[in-house]
Amino acid sequence: MATTVWLEIARRNHLELTKLWTTQKISPIGETTVMNRQGMMPLQFVARSGHAQMVDVWLREYPIIDISHQDQREQTAL
C-alpha cells in the first residue's frame, strides 16, 4: 500500500472506506506518520477539514495516532 493512501483518504474524507478497512483490520499505523510538504499528518487533514465522524473513527479504532504532532505552522489536530 502506498504511503500516501491515508493522506488521500483524509483529504477526500473517505469515511466508508475507512470503516471498511477497520473491519478488515487494515491499519494506518506506521502510515499515520506520513506527512505532506507542510508537515501535516492524515489526522490533521481530517480535523482541519471538520470531518468529525472521520476523526471519531480514527481515534476510536487507532488510539496510537499522535494527536499532538505539530506541522510547520505549529498546529496540531487538536
C-alpha positions in Angstrom: 0.0 0.0 0.0 1.4 3.4 -0.9 2.3 5.6 2.0 0.1 8.4 0.6 -3.1 6.3 0.7 -4.1 7.6 4.2 -3.3 11.2 3.3 -5.7 10.8 0.3 -8.3 9.2 2.4 -8.0 12.1 4.9 -8.1 14.7 2.1 -11.1 13.2 0.4 -13.0 12.2 3.6 -13.5 8.6 2.6 -15.4 7.6 5.7 -16.9 4.5 4.2 -13.5 3.2 3.0 -12.1 3.9 6.5 -14.9 1.9 8.1 -14.4 -1.0 5.6 -10.7 -1.0 6.3 -11.2 -1.1 10.1 -13.5 -4.1 9.8 -10.8 -5.8 7.6 -8.1 -4.8 10.2 -6.2 -2.7 7.7 -4.4 -0.3 9.8 -2.8 3.1 9.0 -0.4 2.6 11.9 3.1 3.2 10.5 1.5 5.3 7.8 0.0 7.8 10.3 3.4 9.4 10.5 3.4 10.2 6.8 3.5 13.9 6.3 2.8 16.2 3.4 5.0 19.1 2.4 3.7 21.3 5.2 4.4 18.6 7.8 0.7 17.7 8.2 -0.3 14.1 9.1 -3.5 12.4 7.9 -5.4 13.1 11.2 -4.6 16.8 10.8 -6.2 16.9 7.3 -9.3 15.2 8.7 -9.5 17.6 11.7 -8.7 20.7 9.7 -11.5 19.9 7.2 -14.0 19.5 10.0 -14.8 15.8 9.3 -15.8 14.9 12.9 -17.0 11.4 12.0 -13.7 10.5 10.5 -11.8 11.9 13.5 -14.0 9.8 15.8 -13.5 6.6 13.8 -9.7 7.1 13.6 -9.2 7.9 17.2 -11.5 5.1 18.4 -10.0 2.5 16.1 -6.4 3.6 16.1 -5.7 5.2 19.6 -2.0 5.1 18.9 -2.3 8.0 16.5 -0.3 11.0 17.6 -2.7 13.8 18.3 -0.1 16.3 19.4 2.1 16.3 16.3 2.8 19.8 15.1 3.0 20.8 11.5 5.3 23.5 10.1 2.9 26.2 11.4 3.0 24.5 14.9 -0.6 23.5 14.6 -1.9 20.1 15.9 -5.0 18.0 15.0 -6.5 19.3 18.3 
